[in-house]
Amino acid sequence: MVFDQQLQEQIIRAAQSEPKTVQQQFLKLMEESGEAAQAYLASIKASGNGYKQLDINDTKEELADTLLVVLAILVKLDCQPSELKELLQKKTQKWLDHQTKSK
């Protein structure tokens, strides 16, 4: 899962021109997370959600929306691509280390 340079630049431009504040973006993140959860519940026909006629592709789309909001928040917090890469490497290693410890 790698963003090419052109897409990365496009995401940064969109995030920089986003008029919402960081606080408003956090609320948007909660909204998008809820929509992703709702789409997933509907896709697995969970009780009370089957009528929505959503499938796993809808879930993926909502998760992509969530990811874009997270990236927009990081841009607003002046997180540079190189810093994000370092953070992701660090957090991924921590995640893997915890998985190894729990086995």
VENQUIFEN-V528028 format. One record per backbone hydrogen bond with DSSP energy under -0.5 kcal/mol. NH is the residue of the N-H (numbers start at 0). CO is the residue of the C=O. If there is no record, write none. Layout:
nh->NH co->CO
nh->NH co->CO
This chain:
nh->7 co->3
nh->8 co->4
nh->9 co->5
nh->10 co->6
nh->11 co->7
nh->12 co->8
nh->13 co->9
nh->14 co->10
nh->15 co->11
nh->16 co->12
nh->17 co->13
nh->17 co->14
nh->24 co->20
nh->25 co->21
nh->26 co->22
nh->27 co->23
nh->28 co->24
nh->29 co->25
nh->30 co->26
nh->31 co->27
nh->32 co->28
nh->33 co->29
nh->34 co->30
nh->35 co->31
nh->36 co->32
nh->37 co->33
nh->38 co->34
nh->39 co->35
nh->40 co->36
nh->41 co->37
nh->42 co->38
nh->43 co->39
nh->44 co->41
nh->45 co->40
nh->48 co->45
nh->49 co->45
nh->51 co->48
nh->52 co->49
nh->57 co->54
nh->58 co->54
nh->59 co->55
nh->60 co->56
nh->61 co->57
nh->62 co->58
nh->63 co->59
nh->64 co->60
nh->65 co->61
nh->66 co->62
nh->67 co->63
nh->68 co->64
nh->69 co->65
nh->70 co->66
nh->71 co->67
nh->72 co->68
nh->73 co->69
nh->74 co->70
nh->75 co->71
nh->76 co->72
nh->77 co->74
nh->78 co->73
nh->79 co->77
nh->83 co->79
nh->84 co->80
nh->85 co->81
nh->86 co->82
nh->87 co->83
nh->88 co->84
nh->89 co->85
nh->90 co->86
nh->91 co->87
nh->92 co->88
nh->93 co->89
nh->94 co->90
nh->95 co->91
nh->96 co->92
nh->97 co->93
nh->98 co->94
nh->99 co->95
nh->100 co->96
nh->101 co->97
nh->102 co->99
